[in-house]
Amino acid sequence: MTTGGWITMIVSVGFVTSLLTWCIYKVMTTSGEAEKMHGFEFETPDEKEEHRDRRPTNHQP
């Protein structure tokens, strides 16, 4: 491999390794993020139908 190839490979591998290290560090050291996390309730069409079927009806006898 040429010198340029070695330099490109070393820079690429070094960048990816440092990015991975930084991401792991951020995940492990950032506290209190669980309170800031917002999720969403994913509901498939069949679950929606199931919930619609379970709703009580207010029919007067």
C-alpha positions in Angstrom: 0.0 0.0 0.0 1.2 3.5 -0.8 2.0 6.1 1.8 -1.1 8.0 0.9 -3.2 4.9 1.5 -1.7 4.3 4.9 -2.3 7.9 5.9 -5.9 7.8 4.7 -6.5 4.5 6.5 -4.9 5.7 9.8 -6.9 9.0 9.7 -10.2 7.2 8.9 -9.8 4.5 11.6 -8.6 7.1 14.1 -11.6 9.3 13.5 -14.1 6.4 13.8 -12.4 5.2 17.0 -12.4 8.6 18.6 -16.1 9.2 17.6 -17.1 5.9 19.1 -15.1 6.7 22.3 -16.7 10.1 22.6 -20.2 8.6 22.1 -19.7 6.0 24.8 -18.3 8.6 27.1 -21.3 10.9 26.6 -23.8 8.0 27.2 -22.0 6.9 30.3 -21.4 10.3 31.9 -24.6 12.3 31.1 -26.9 12.1 34.1 -30.5 13.2 34.4 -31.3 12.6 30.7 -34.0 10.0 31.5 -36.2 12.9 32.9 -35.8 14.8 29.6 -36.5 11.9 27.3 -39.8 12.1 25.5 -41.3 9.0 23.9 -44.3 8.3 21.9 -46.9 5.6 22.1 -46.8 3.7 19.0 -50.0 2.0 18.1 -50.5 -0.3 15.2 -53.8 -0.2 13.3 -54.9 -3.5 14.8 -54.2 -2.2 18.3 -56.3 0.9 17.5 -59.1 -1.3 16.4 -58.8 -3.4 19.5 -59.0 -0.2 21.7 -62.0 1.0 19.7 -63.8 -2.3 20.2 -63.1 -2.2 24.0 -64.6 1.2 24.6 -67.8 1.0 26.6 -70.9 2.2 24.9 -73.4 4.4 26.7 -76.5 2.9 25.4 -79.6 3.5 27.5 -81.8 0.3 27.8 
